[in-house]
């Protein structure tokens, strides 16, 4: 589950509640008001508006994402992927 709250811990709200397996990375595009996250368990990168609406899958094929960062000033998304020795050897 992905939640939002004020820095003092008040006003906790559920932003993304269903369809997650193992979310790990999280990044906020404060210019476009989008939230991006990686779900290592499902092998996906997803995004939604900051209120959880307009959710969509950004990447899903042949990815094992662990971390994410955004640079909204330049329109960039940076991803950290995990590759095992076996994946690299047989790729």
PyMOL Python script that loads the backbone (N, CA, C, O; Angstrom):
from pymol import cmd

cmd.read_pdbstr("""\
ATOM      1  N   UNK A   1       0.835  -1.163   0.000  1.00  0.00           N
ATOM      2  CA  UNK A   1       0.000   0.000   0.000  1.00  0.00           C
ATOM      3  C   UNK A   1       0.892   1.242   0.000  1.00  0.00           C
ATOM      4  O   UNK A   1       1.924   1.277   0.670  1.00  0.00           O
ATOM      5  N   UNK A   2       0.487   2.248  -0.750  1.00  0.00           N
ATOM      6  CA  UNK A   2       1.189   3.522  -0.790  1.00  0.00           C
ATOM      7  C   UNK A   2       0.269   4.559  -0.158  1.00  0.00           C
ATOM      8  O   UNK A   2      -0.881   4.723  -0.566  1.00  0.00           O
ATOM      9  N   UNK A   3       0.795   5.255   0.844  1.00  0.00           N
ATOM     10  CA  UNK A   3       0.010   6.253   1.574  1.00  0.00           C
ATOM     11  C   UNK A   3       0.709   7.604   1.531  1.00  0.00           C
ATOM     12  O   UNK A   3       1.899   7.693   1.230  1.00  0.00           O
ATOM     13  N   UNK A   4      -0.048   8.650   1.837  1.00  0.00           N
ATOM     14  CA  UNK A   4       0.524   9.982   1.989  1.00  0.00           C
ATOM     15  C   UNK A   4       0.117  10.510   3.359  1.00  0.00           C
ATOM     16  O   UNK A   4      -0.892  10.091   3.927  1.00  0.00           O
ATOM     17  N   UNK A   5       0.917  11.438   3.880  1.00  0.00           N
ATOM     18  CA  UNK A   5       0.632  12.054   5.174  1.00  0.00           C
ATOM     19  C   UNK A   5       1.453  13.321   5.295  1.00  0.00           C
ATOM     20  O   UNK A   5       2.411  13.529   4.550  1.00  0.00           O
ATOM     21  N   UNK A   6       1.076  14.156   6.228  1.00  0.00           N
ATOM     22  CA  UNK A   6       1.896  15.319   6.545  1.00  0.00           C
ATOM     23  C   UNK A   6       3.147  14.858   7.284  1.00  0.00           C
ATOM     24  O   UNK A   6       3.180  13.746   7.810  1.00  0.00           O
ATOM     25  N   UNK A   7       4.165  15.695   7.328  1.00  0.00           N
ATOM     26  CA  UNK A   7       5.428  15.328   7.974  1.00  0.00           C
ATOM     27  C   UNK A   7       5.251  14.964   9.446  1.00  0.00           C
ATOM     28  O   UNK A   7       6.035  14.181   9.981  1.00  0.00           O
ATOM     29  N   UNK A   8       4.249  15.512  10.099  1.00  0.00           N
ATOM     30  CA  UNK A   8       4.024  15.184  11.514  1.00  0.00           C
ATOM     31  C   UNK A   8       3.239  13.884  11.686  1.00  0.00           C
ATOM     32  O   UNK A   8       2.931  13.496  12.813  1.00  0.00           O
ATOM     33  N   UNK A   9       2.909  13.202  10.575  1.00  0.00           N
ATOM     34  CA  UNK A   9       2.220  11.918  10.628  1.00  0.00           C
ATOM     35  C   UNK A   9       0.703  12.008  10.624  1.00  0.00           C
ATOM     36  O   UNK A   9       0.027  10.981  10.674  1.00  0.00           O
ATOM     37  N   UNK A  10       0.167  13.192  10.568  1.00  0.00           N
ATOM     38  CA  UNK A  10      -1.291  13.333  10.576  1.00  0.00           C
ATOM     39  C   UNK A  10      -1.868  13.240   9.164  1.00  0.00           C
ATOM     40  O   UNK A  10      -1.144  13.344   8.175  1.00  0.00           O
ATOM     41  N   UNK A  11      -3.169  13.045   9.092  1.00  0.00           N
ATOM     42  CA  UNK A  11      -3.922  13.007   7.840  1.00  0.00           C
ATOM     43  C   UNK A  11      -3.390  11.943   6.872  1.00  0.00           C
ATOM     44  O   UNK A  11      -3.106  12.236   5.711  1.00  0.00           O
ATOM     45  N   UNK A  12      -3.259  10.714   7.360  1.00  0.00           N
ATOM     46  CA  UNK A  12      -2.791   9.609   6.522  1.00  0.00           C
ATOM     47  C   UNK A  12      -3.891   9.233   5.526  1.00  0.00           C
ATOM     48  O   UNK A  12      -5.044   9.014   5.899  1.00  0.00           O
ATOM     49  N   UNK A  13      -3.506   9.166   4.260  1.00  0.00           N
ATOM     50  CA  UNK A  13      -4.442   8.811   3.197  1.00  0.00           C
ATOM     51  C   UNK A  13      -3.867   7.696   2.349  1.00  0.00           C
ATOM     52  O   UNK A  13      -2.675   7.686   2.041  1.00  0.00           O
ATOM     53  N   UNK A  14      -4.722   6.757   1.976  1.00  0.00           N
ATOM     54  CA  UNK A  14      -4.310   5.676   1.075  1.00  0.00           C
ATOM     55  C   UNK A  14      -4.355   6.193  -0.352  1.00  0.00           C
ATOM     56  O   UNK A  14      -5.398   6.634  -0.834  1.00  0.00           O
ATOM     57  N   UNK A  15      -3.208   6.134  -1.024  1.00  0.00           N
ATOM     58  CA  UNK A  15      -3.119   6.613  -2.409  1.00  0.00           C
ATOM     59  C   UNK A  15      -3.280   5.436  -3.365  1.00  0.00           C
ATOM     60  O   UNK A  15      -4.081   5.503  -4.298  1.00  0.00           O
ATOM     61  N   UNK A  16      -2.534   4.367  -3.147  1.00  0.00           N
ATOM     62  CA  UNK A  16      -2.628   3.148  -3.957  1.00  0.00           C
ATOM     63  C   UNK A  16      -2.766   1.988  -2.986  1.00  0.00           C
ATOM     64  O   UNK A  16      -1.893   1.755  -2.150  1.00  0.00           O
ATOM     65  N   UNK A  17      -3.860   1.270  -3.105  1.00  0.00           N
ATOM     66  CA  UNK A  17      -4.137   0.223  -2.128  1.00  0.00           C
ATOM     67  C   UNK A  17      -4.103  -1.178  -2.716  1.00  0.00           C
ATOM     68  O   UNK A  17      -3.653  -2.110  -2.049  1.00  0.00           O
ATOM     69  N   UNK A  18      -4.566  -1.350  -3.941  1.00  0.00           N
ATOM     70  CA  UNK A  18      -4.703  -2.681  -4.521  1.00  0.00           C
ATOM     71  C   UNK A  18      -3.764  -2.883  -5.710  1.00  0.00           C
ATOM     72  O   UNK A  18      -3.298  -1.921  -6.321  1.00  0.00           O
ATOM     73  N   UNK A  19      -3.493  -4.158  -6.028  1.00  0.00           N
ATOM     74  CA  UNK A  19      -2.701  -4.485  -7.200  1.00  0.00           C
ATOM     75  C   UNK A  19      -1.208  -4.313  -7.013  1.00  0.00           C
ATOM     76  O   UNK A  19      -0.474  -4.197  -7.994  1.00  0.00           O
ATOM     77  N   UNK A  20      -0.741  -4.293  -5.762  1.00  0.00           N
ATOM     78  CA  UNK A  20       0.691  -4.180  -5.485  1.00  0.00           C
ATOM     79  C   UNK A  20       1.200  -5.496  -4.927  1.00  0.00           C
ATOM     80  O   UNK A  20       0.499  -6.173  -4.174  1.00  0.00           O
ATOM     81  N   UNK A  21       2.402  -5.851  -5.292  1.00  0.00           N
ATOM     82  CA  UNK A  21       3.018  -7.063  -4.771  1.00  0.00           C
ATOM     83  C   UNK A  21       4.167  -6.727  -3.825  1.00  0.00           C
ATOM     84  O   UNK A  21       4.133  -7.078  -2.646  1.00  0.00           O
ATOM     85  N   UNK A  22       5.172  -6.053  -4.343  1.00  0.00           N
ATOM     86  CA  UNK A  22       6.351  -5.703  -3.560  1.00  0.00           C
ATOM     87  C   UNK A  22       6.844  -4.320  -3.978  1.00  0.00           C
ATOM     88  O   UNK A  22       7.901  -4.206  -4.599  1.00  0.00           O
ATOM     89  N   UNK A  23       6.091  -3.262  -3.645  1.00  0.00           N
ATOM     90  CA  UNK A  23       6.542  -1.913  -4.024  1.00  0.00           C
ATOM     91  C   UNK A  23       7.786  -1.526  -3.252  1.00  0.00           C
ATOM     92  O   UNK A  23       7.869  -1.757  -2.045  1.00  0.00           O
ATOM     93  N   UNK A  24       8.758  -0.936  -3.942  1.00  0.00           N
ATOM     94  CA  UNK A  24      10.017  -0.581  -3.284  1.00  0.00           C
ATOM     95  C   UNK A  24      10.408   0.865  -3.522  1.00  0.00           C
ATOM     96  O   UNK A  24      10.554   1.626  -2.566  1.00  0.00           O
ATOM     97  N   UNK A  25      10.579   1.261  -4.766  1.00  0.00           N
ATOM     98  CA  UNK A  25      11.003   2.621  -5.064  1.00  0.00           C
ATOM     99  C   UNK A  25       9.804   3.551  -5.197  1.00  0.00           C
ATOM    100  O   UNK A  25       8.726   3.137  -5.621  1.00  0.00           O
ATOM    101  N   UNK A  26      10.007   4.814  -4.828  1.00  0.00           N
ATOM    102  CA  UNK A  26       8.939   5.801  -4.894  1.00  0.00           C
ATOM    103  C   UNK A  26       9.542   7.153  -5.248  1.00  0.00           C
ATOM    104  O   UNK A  26      10.570   7.544  -4.695  1.00  0.00           O
ATOM    105  N   UNK A  27       8.901   7.868  -6.174  1.00  0.00           N
ATOM    106  CA  UNK A  27       9.389   9.187  -6.567  1.00  0.00           C
ATOM    107  C   UNK A  27       8.194  10.081  -6.873  1.00  0.00           C
ATOM    108  O   UNK A  27       7.167   9.620  -7.373  1.00  0.00           O
ATOM    109  N   UNK A  28       8.345  11.367  -6.564  1.00  0.00           N
ATOM    110  CA  UNK A  28       7.271  12.336  -6.791  1.00  0.00           C
ATOM    111  C   UNK A  28       7.722  13.363  -7.821  1.00  0.00           C
ATOM    112  O   UNK A  28       8.789  13.965  -7.698  1.00  0.00           O
ATOM    113  N   UNK A  29       6.894  13.547  -8.828  1.00  0.00           N
ATOM    114  CA  UNK A  29       7.077  14.630  -9.795  1.00  0.00           C
ATOM    115  C   UNK A  29       6.206  15.774  -9.300  1.00  0.00           C
ATOM    116  O   UNK A  29       4.999  15.791  -9.539  1.00  0.00           O
ATOM    117  N   UNK A  30       6.815  16.725  -8.615  1.00  0.00           N
ATOM    118  CA  UNK A  30       6.075  17.810  -7.982  1.00  0.00           C
ATOM    119  C   UNK A  30       5.580  18.840  -8.991  1.00  0.00           C
ATOM    120  O   UNK A  30       4.725  19.663  -8.664  1.00  0.00           O
ATOM    121  N   UNK A  31       6.102  18.804 -10.197  1.00  0.00           N
ATOM    122  CA  UNK A  31       5.650  19.742 -11.224  1.00  0.00           C
ATOM    123  C   UNK A  31       4.350  19.248 -11.866  1.00  0.00           C
ATOM    124  O   UNK A  31       3.382  20.002 -11.966  1.00  0.00           O
ATOM    125  N   UNK A  32       4.327  17.999 -12.295  1.00  0.00           N
ATOM    126  CA  UNK A  32       3.144  17.429 -12.943  1.00  0.00           C
ATOM    127  C   UNK A  32       2.177  16.788 -11.944  1.00  0.00           C
ATOM    128  O   UNK A  32       1.090  16.355 -12.324  1.00  0.00           O
ATOM    129  N   UNK A  33       2.572  16.729 -10.664  1.00  0.00           N
ATOM    130  CA  UNK A  33       1.744  16.138  -9.601  1.00  0.00           C
ATOM    131  C   UNK A  33       1.497  14.650  -9.842  1.00  0.00           C
ATOM    132  O   UNK A  33       0.380  14.157  -9.680  1.00  0.00           O
ATOM    133  N   UNK A  34       2.557  13.946 -10.229  1.00  0.00           N
ATOM    134  CA  UNK A  34       2.497  12.506 -10.456  1.00  0.00           C
ATOM    135  C   UNK A  34       3.356  11.776  -9.436  1.00  0.00           C
ATOM    136  O   UNK A  34       4.345  12.305  -8.928  1.00  0.00           O
ATOM    137  N   UNK A  35       2.950  10.549  -9.155  1.00  0.00           N
ATOM    138  CA  UNK A  35       3.675   9.660  -8.255  1.00  0.00           C
ATOM    139  C   UNK A  35       4.114   8.454  -9.073  1.00  0.00           C
ATOM    140  O   UNK A  35       3.306   7.872  -9.796  1.00  0.00           O
ATOM    141  N   UNK A  36       5.383   8.072  -8.969  1.00  0.00           N
ATOM    142  CA  UNK A  36       5.933   6.919  -9.671  1.00  0.00           C
ATOM    143  C   UNK A  36       6.438   5.918  -8.641  1.00  0.00           C
ATOM    144  O   UNK A  36       6.977   6.314  -7.608  1.00  0.00           O
ATOM    145  N   UNK A  37       6.272   4.635  -8.906  1.00  0.00           N
ATOM    146  CA  UNK A  37       6.803   3.622  -7.997  1.00  0.00           C
ATOM    147  C   UNK A  37       7.212   2.381  -8.777  1.00  0.00           C
ATOM    148  O   UNK A  37       6.729   2.124  -9.879  1.00  0.00           O
ATOM    149  N   UNK A  38       8.109   1.628  -8.175  1.00  0.00           N
ATOM    150  CA  UNK A  38       8.525   0.348  -8.734  1.00  0.00           C
ATOM    151  C   UNK A  38       7.864  -0.752  -7.925  1.00  0.00           C
ATOM    152  O   UNK A  38       7.720  -0.636  -6.708  1.00  0.00           O
ATOM    153  N   UNK A  39       7.467  -1.808  -8.594  1.00  0.00           N
ATOM    154  CA  UNK A  39       6.925  -2.990  -7.929  1.00  0.00           C
ATOM    155  C   UNK A  39       7.787  -4.166  -8.354  1.00  0.00           C
ATOM    156  O   UNK A  39       7.572  -4.768  -9.406  1.00  0.00           O
ATOM    157  N   UNK A  40       8.758  -4.480  -7.525  1.00  0.00           N
ATOM    158  CA  UNK A  40       9.712  -5.532  -7.849  1.00  0.00           C
ATOM    159  C   UNK A  40       9.003  -6.878  -7.992  1.00  0.00           C
ATOM    160  O   UNK A  40       9.357  -7.674  -8.863  1.00  0.00           O
ATOM    161  N   UNK A  41       8.014  -7.138  -7.155  1.00  0.00           N
ATOM    162  CA  UNK A  41       7.297  -8.413  -7.183  1.00  0.00           C
ATOM    163  C   UNK A  41       6.538  -8.651  -8.481  1.00  0.00           C
ATOM    164  O   UNK A  41       6.444  -9.790  -8.940  1.00  0.00           O
ATOM    165  N   UNK A  42       5.999  -7.600  -9.073  1.00  0.00           N
ATOM    166  CA  UNK A  42       5.247  -7.729 -10.320  1.00  0.00           C
ATOM    167  C   UNK A  42       6.077  -7.342 -11.539  1.00  0.00           C
ATOM    168  O   UNK A  42       5.616  -7.492 -12.671  1.00  0.00           O
ATOM    169  N   UNK A  43       7.299  -6.845 -11.323  1.00  0.00           N
ATOM    170  CA  UNK A  43       8.161  -6.455 -12.433  1.00  0.00           C
ATOM    171  C   UNK A  43       7.589  -5.303 -13.232  1.00  0.00           C
ATOM    172  O   UNK A  43       7.497  -5.356 -14.458  1.00  0.00           O
ATOM    173  N   UNK A  44       7.200  -4.245 -12.499  1.00  0.00           N
ATOM    174  CA  UNK A  44       6.551  -3.109 -13.152  1.00  0.00           C
ATOM    175  C   UNK A  44       7.044  -1.776 -12.610  1.00  0.00           C
ATOM    176  O   UNK A  44       7.549  -1.673 -11.492  1.00  0.00           O
ATOM    177  N   UNK A  45       6.878  -0.773 -13.442  1.00  0.00           N
ATOM    178  CA  UNK A  45       6.986   0.624 -13.020  1.00  0.00           C
ATOM    179  C   UNK A  45       5.617   1.222 -13.298  1.00  0.00           C
ATOM    180  O   UNK A  45       5.106   1.126 -14.413  1.00  0.00           O
ATOM    181  N   UNK A  46       5.021   1.844 -12.275  1.00  0.00           N
ATOM    182  CA  UNK A  46       3.686   2.404 -12.421  1.00  0.00           C
ATOM    183  C   UNK A  46       3.682   3.873 -12.033  1.00  0.00           C
ATOM    184  O   UNK A  46       4.633   4.376 -11.434  1.00  0.00           O
ATOM    185  N   UNK A  47       2.602   4.549 -12.382  1.00  0.00           N
ATOM    186  CA  UNK A  47       2.442   5.946 -12.015  1.00  0.00           C
ATOM    187  C   UNK A  47       0.971   6.228 -11.764  1.00  0.00           C
ATOM    188  O   UNK A  47       0.096   5.495 -12.225  1.00  0.00           O
ATOM    189  N   UNK A  48       0.715   7.291 -11.034  1.00  0.00           N
ATOM    190  CA  UNK A  48      -0.645   7.772 -10.794  1.00  0.00           C
ATOM    191  C   UNK A  48      -0.542   9.237 -10.405  1.00  0.00           C
ATOM    192  O   UNK A  48       0.542   9.730 -10.094  1.00  0.00           O
ATOM    193  N   UNK A  49      -1.662   9.923 -10.422  1.00  0.00           N
ATOM    194  CA  UNK A  49      -1.711  11.281  -9.892  1.00  0.00           C
ATOM    195  C   UNK A  49      -1.469  11.198  -8.390  1.00  0.00           C
ATOM    196  O   UNK A  49      -1.588  10.116  -7.815  1.00  0.00           O
ATOM    197  N   UNK A  50      -1.137  12.294  -7.747  1.00  0.00           N
ATOM    198  CA  UNK A  50      -0.842  12.279  -6.312  1.00  0.00           C
ATOM    199  C   UNK A  50      -2.029  11.832  -5.468  1.00  0.00           C
ATOM    200  O   UNK A  50      -1.846  11.406  -4.328  1.00  0.00           O
ATOM    201  N   UNK A  51      -3.239  11.922  -6.006  1.00  0.00           N
ATOM    202  CA  UNK A  51      -4.417  11.461  -5.268  1.00  0.00           C
ATOM    203  C   UNK A  51      -4.753  10.000  -5.571  1.00  0.00           C
ATOM    204  O   UNK A  51      -5.750   9.486  -5.064  1.00  0.00           O
ATOM    205  N   UNK A  52      -3.936   9.315  -6.394  1.00  0.00           N
ATOM    206  CA  UNK A  52      -4.145   7.916  -6.737  1.00  0.00           C
ATOM    207  C   UNK A  52      -4.950   7.699  -8.002  1.00  0.00           C
ATOM    208  O   UNK A  52      -5.083   6.560  -8.451  1.00  0.00           O
ATOM    209  N   UNK A  53      -5.486   8.745  -8.586  1.00  0.00           N
ATOM    210  CA  UNK A  53      -6.275   8.601  -9.810  1.00  0.00           C
ATOM    211  C   UNK A  53      -5.362   8.442 -11.025  1.00  0.00           C
ATOM    212  O   UNK A  53      -4.154   8.666 -10.945  1.00  0.00           O
ATOM    213  N   UNK A  54      -5.951   8.060 -12.128  1.00  0.00           N
ATOM    214  CA  UNK A  54      -5.256   7.936 -13.415  1.00  0.00           C
ATOM    215  C   UNK A  54      -4.048   7.013 -13.351  1.00  0.00           C
ATOM    216  O   UNK A  54      -3.008   7.306 -13.942  1.00  0.00           O
ATOM    217  N   UNK A  55      -4.177   5.921 -12.650  1.00  0.00           N
ATOM    218  CA  UNK A  55      -3.077   4.961 -12.503  1.00  0.00           C
ATOM    219  C   UNK A  55      -2.818   4.241 -13.826  1.00  0.00           C
ATOM    220  O   UNK A  55      -3.749   3.843 -14.525  1.00  0.00           O
ATOM    221  N   UNK A  56      -1.521   4.081 -14.157  1.00  0.00           N
ATOM    222  CA  UNK A  56      -1.166   3.313 -15.342  1.00  0.00           C
ATOM    223  C   UNK A  56       0.212   2.694 -15.195  1.00  0.00           C
ATOM    224  O   UNK A  56       1.042   3.157 -14.412  1.00  0.00           O
ATOM    225  N   UNK A  57       0.436   1.645 -15.959  1.00  0.00           N
ATOM    226  CA  UNK A  57       1.709   0.933 -15.965  1.00  0.00           C
ATOM    227  C   UNK A  57       2.612   1.598 -16.999  1.00  0.00           C
ATOM    228  O   UNK A  57       2.224   1.762 -18.156  1.00  0.00           O
ATOM    229  N   UNK A  58       3.809   1.977 -16.581  1.00  0.00           N
ATOM    230  CA  UNK A  58       4.760   2.663 -17.454  1.00  0.00           C
ATOM    231  C   UNK A  58       5.683   1.661 -18.146  1.00  0.00           C
ATOM    232  O   UNK A  58       5.962   1.801 -19.337  1.00  0.00           O
ATOM    233  N   UNK A  59       6.156   0.661 -17.418  1.00  0.00           N
ATOM    234  CA  UNK A  59       7.057  -0.366 -17.978  1.00  0.00           C
ATOM    235  C   UNK A  59       6.720  -1.700 -17.329  1.00  0.00           C
ATOM    236  O   UNK A  59       6.453  -1.757 -16.129  1.00  0.00           O
ATOM    237  N   UNK A  60       6.732  -2.774 -18.113  1.00  0.00           N
ATOM    238  CA  UNK A  60       6.368  -4.072 -17.577  1.00  0.00           C
ATOM    239  C   UNK A  60       7.085  -5.232 -18.245  1.00  0.00           C
ATOM    240  O   UNK A  60       7.033  -6.345 -17.724  1.00  0.00           O
ATOM    241  N   UNK A  61       7.735  -5.030 -19.347  1.00  0.00           N
ATOM    242  CA  UNK A  61       8.369  -6.130 -20.050  1.00  0.00           C
ATOM    243  C   UNK A  61       9.854  -6.186 -19.743  1.00  0.00           C
ATOM    244  O   UNK A  61      10.582  -5.211 -19.934  1.00  0.00           O
ATOM    245  N   UNK A  62      10.297  -7.352 -19.260  1.00  0.00           N
ATOM    246  CA  UNK A  62      11.713  -7.606 -19.004  1.00  0.00           C
ATOM    247  C   UNK A  62      12.329  -6.601 -18.038  1.00  0.00           C
ATOM    248  O   UNK A  62      13.482  -6.208 -18.215  1.00  0.00           O
ATOM    249  N   UNK A  63      11.587  -6.180 -17.025  1.00  0.00           N
ATOM    250  CA  UNK A  63      12.135  -5.265 -16.022  1.00  0.00           C
ATOM    251  C   UNK A  63      12.016  -5.883 -14.639  1.00  0.00           C
ATOM    252  O   UNK A  63      11.048  -6.582 -14.340  1.00  0.00           O
ATOM    253  N   UNK A  64      12.993  -5.623 -13.812  1.00  0.00           N
ATOM    254  CA  UNK A  64      12.988  -6.000 -12.395  1.00  0.00           C
ATOM    255  C   UNK A  64      13.414  -4.757 -11.621  1.00  0.00           C
ATOM    256  O   UNK A  64      14.513  -4.723 -11.067  1.00  0.00           O
ATOM    257  N   UNK A  65      12.568  -3.746 -11.574  1.00  0.00           N
ATOM    258  CA  UNK A  65      12.961  -2.452 -11.000  1.00  0.00           C
ATOM    259  C   UNK A  65      13.029  -2.479  -9.485  1.00  0.00           C
ATOM    260  O   UNK A  65      12.197  -3.113  -8.836  1.00  0.00           O
ATOM    261  N   UNK A  66      14.014  -1.795  -8.916  1.00  0.00           N
ATOM    262  CA  UNK A  66      14.149  -1.713  -7.468  1.00  0.00           C
ATOM    263  C   UNK A  66      14.000  -0.286  -6.955  1.00  0.00           C
ATOM    264  O   UNK A  66      13.415  -0.075  -5.893  1.00  0.00           O
ATOM    265  N   UNK A  67      14.513   0.689  -7.683  1.00  0.00           N
ATOM    266  CA  UNK A  67      14.476   2.081  -7.215  1.00  0.00           C
ATOM    267  C   UNK A  67      14.171   2.999  -8.389  1.00  0.00           C
ATOM    268  O   UNK A  67      14.371   2.641  -9.549  1.00  0.00           O
ATOM    269  N   UNK A  68      13.682   4.191  -8.061  1.00  0.00           N
ATOM    270  CA  UNK A  68      13.301   5.144  -9.092  1.00  0.00           C
ATOM    271  C   UNK A  68      13.558   6.563  -8.589  1.00  0.00           C
ATOM    272  O   UNK A  68      13.421   6.850  -7.399  1.00  0.00           O
ATOM    273  N   UNK A  69      13.926   7.429  -9.501  1.00  0.00           N
ATOM    274  CA  UNK A  69      14.081   8.862  -9.205  1.00  0.00           C
ATOM    275  C   UNK A  69      13.590   9.620 -10.425  1.00  0.00           C
ATOM    276  O   UNK A  69      13.702   9.131 -11.549  1.00  0.00           O
ATOM    277  N   UNK A  70      13.050  10.804 -10.213  1.00  0.00           N
ATOM    278  CA  UNK A  70      12.590  11.615 -11.333  1.00  0.00           C
ATOM    279  C   UNK A  70      13.290  12.968 -11.323  1.00  0.00           C
ATOM    280  O   UNK A  70      13.670  13.484 -10.272  1.00  0.00           O
ATOM    281  N   UNK A  71      13.449  13.521 -12.505  1.00  0.00           N
ATOM    282  CA  UNK A  71      13.978  14.867 -12.693  1.00  0.00           C
ATOM    283  C   UNK A  71      12.937  15.620 -13.512  1.00  0.00           C
ATOM    284  O   UNK A  71      13.068  15.722 -14.732  1.00  0.00           O
ATOM    285  N   UNK A  72      11.899  16.151 -12.855  1.00  0.00           N
ATOM    286  CA  UNK A  72      10.802  16.764 -13.601  1.00  0.00           C
ATOM    287  C   UNK A  72      11.200  18.015 -14.372  1.00  0.00           C
ATOM    288  O   UNK A  72      10.540  18.363 -15.351  1.00  0.00           O
ATOM    289  N   UNK A  73      12.255  18.693 -13.958  1.00  0.00           N
ATOM    290  CA  UNK A  73      12.703  19.886 -14.680  1.00  0.00           C
ATOM    291  C   UNK A  73      13.173  19.533 -16.087  1.00  0.00           C
ATOM    292  O   UNK A  73      13.040  20.337 -17.010  1.00  0.00           O
ATOM    293  N   UNK A  74      13.728  18.320 -16.252  1.00  0.00           N
ATOM    294  CA  UNK A  74      14.229  17.875 -17.552  1.00  0.00           C
ATOM    295  C   UNK A  74      13.405  16.741 -18.147  1.00  0.00           C
ATOM    296  O   UNK A  74      13.746  16.229 -19.213  1.00  0.00           O
ATOM    297  N   UNK A  75      12.323  16.339 -17.476  1.00  0.00           N
ATOM    298  CA  UNK A  75      11.447  15.285 -17.994  1.00  0.00           C
ATOM    299  C   UNK A  75      12.085  13.920 -18.018  1.00  0.00           C
ATOM    300  O   UNK A  75      11.849  13.148 -18.948  1.00  0.00           O
ATOM    301  N   UNK A  76      12.900  13.593 -17.003  1.00  0.00           N
ATOM    302  CA  UNK A  76      13.618  12.321 -16.983  1.00  0.00           C
ATOM    303  C   UNK A  76      13.162  11.434 -15.833  1.00  0.00           C
ATOM    304  O   UNK A  76      12.766  11.920 -14.773  1.00  0.00           O
ATOM    305  N   UNK A  77      13.223  10.127 -16.061  1.00  0.00           N
ATOM    306  CA  UNK A  77      12.990   9.117 -15.030  1.00  0.00           C
ATOM    307  C   UNK A  77      14.220   8.238 -14.997  1.00  0.00           C
ATOM    308  O   UNK A  77      14.687   7.777 -16.039  1.00  0.00           O
ATOM    309  N   UNK A  78      14.751   8.001 -13.800  1.00  0.00           N
ATOM    310  CA  UNK A  78      15.911   7.140 -13.624  1.00  0.00           C
ATOM    311  C   UNK A  78      15.475   5.892 -12.867  1.00  0.00           C
ATOM    312  O   UNK A  78      14.786   5.982 -11.851  1.00  0.00           O
ATOM    313  N   UNK A  79      15.879   4.726 -13.368  1.00  0.00           N
ATOM    314  CA  UNK A  79      15.519   3.456 -12.744  1.00  0.00           C
ATOM    315  C   UNK A  79      16.767   2.675 -12.385  1.00  0.00           C
ATOM    316  O   UNK A  79      17.775   2.727 -13.090  1.00  0.00           O
ATOM    317  N   UNK A  80      16.688   1.955 -11.285  1.00  0.00           N
ATOM    318  CA  UNK A  80      17.745   1.036 -10.886  1.00  0.00           C
ATOM    319  C   UNK A  80      17.190  -0.372 -11.027  1.00  0.00           C
ATOM    320  O   UNK A  80      16.174  -0.706 -10.417  1.00  0.00           O
ATOM    321  N   UNK A  81      17.850  -1.194 -11.827  1.00  0.00           N
ATOM    322  CA  UNK A  81      17.407  -2.556 -12.065  1.00  0.00           C
ATOM    323  C   UNK A  81      18.365  -3.538 -11.415  1.00  0.00           C
ATOM    324  O   UNK A  81      19.548  -3.248 -11.236  1.00  0.00           O
ATOM    325  N   UNK A  82      17.843  -4.696 -11.068  1.00  0.00           N
ATOM    326  CA  UNK A  82      18.653  -5.769 -10.499  1.00  0.00           C
ATOM    327  C   UNK A  82      18.764  -6.869 -11.544  1.00  0.00           C
ATOM    328  O   UNK A  82      17.761  -7.347 -12.076  1.00  0.00           O
ATOM    329  N   UNK A  83      19.971  -7.251 -11.820  1.00  0.00           N
ATOM    330  CA  UNK A  83      20.222  -8.351 -12.732  1.00  0.00           C
ATOM    331  C   UNK A  83      21.021  -9.412 -11.976  1.00  0.00           C
ATOM    332  O   UNK A  83      22.032  -9.109 -11.343  1.00  0.00           O
ATOM    333  N   UNK A  84      20.563 -10.636 -12.050  1.00  0.00           N
ATOM    334  CA  UNK A  84      21.340 -11.696 -11.417  1.00  0.00           C
ATOM    335  C   UNK A  84      22.402 -12.180 -12.400  1.00  0.00           C
ATOM    336  O   UNK A  84      22.332 -11.896 -13.596  1.00  0.00           O
ATOM    337  N   UNK A  85      23.375 -12.907 -11.887  1.00  0.00           N
ATOM    338  CA  UNK A  85      24.430 -13.453 -12.727  1.00  0.00           C
ATOM    339  C   UNK A  85      23.822 -14.348 -13.812  1.00  0.00           C
ATOM    340  O   UNK A  85      24.274 -14.328 -14.957  1.00  0.00           O
ATOM    341  N   UNK A  86      22.813 -15.120 -13.459  1.00  0.00           N
ATOM    342  CA  UNK A  86      22.168 -16.024 -14.423  1.00  0.00           C
ATOM    343  C   UNK A  86      21.516 -15.204 -15.536  1.00  0.00           C
ATOM    344  O   UNK A  86      21.652 -15.545 -16.711  1.00  0.00           O
ATOM    345  N   UNK A  87      20.810 -14.130 -15.182  1.00  0.00           N
ATOM    346  CA  UNK A  87      20.149 -13.306 -16.210  1.00  0.00           C
ATOM    347  C   UNK A  87      21.165 -12.751 -17.188  1.00  0.00           C
ATOM    348  O   UNK A  87      20.937 -12.765 -18.398  1.00  0.00           O
ATOM    349  N   UNK A  88      22.294 -12.257 -16.673  1.00  0.00           N
ATOM    350  CA  UNK A  88      23.304 -11.684 -17.553  1.00  0.00           C
ATOM    351  C   UNK A  88      23.975 -12.748 -18.411  1.00  0.00           C
ATOM    352  O   UNK A  88      24.264 -12.514 -19.585  1.00  0.00           O
ATOM    353  N   UNK A  89      24.217 -13.901 -17.833  1.00  0.00           N
ATOM    354  CA  UNK A  89      24.907 -14.956 -18.546  1.00  0.00           C
ATOM    355  C   UNK A  89      24.091 -15.463 -19.720  1.00  0.00           C
ATOM    356  O   UNK A  89      24.651 -15.716 -20.786  1.00  0.00           O
ATOM    357  N   UNK A  90      22.788 -15.618 -19.559  1.00  0.00           N
ATOM    358  CA  UNK A  90      21.951 -16.178 -20.614  1.00  0.00           C
ATOM    359  C   UNK A  90      21.238 -15.120 -21.455  1.00  0.00           C
ATOM    360  O   UNK A  90      20.463 -15.463 -22.349  1.00  0.00           O
ATOM    361  N   UNK A  91      21.487 -13.860 -21.184  1.00  0.00           N
ATOM    362  CA  UNK A  91      20.782 -12.809 -21.941  1.00  0.00           C
ATOM    363  C   UNK A  91      21.277 -12.741 -23.363  1.00  0.00           C
ATOM    364  O   UNK A  91      20.800 -11.918 -24.144  1.00  0.00           O
TER     365      UNK A  91
END
""", "prot")
cmd.dss("prot")
cmd.show_as("cartoon", "prot")
cmd.util.cbc("prot")
cmd.orient("prot")
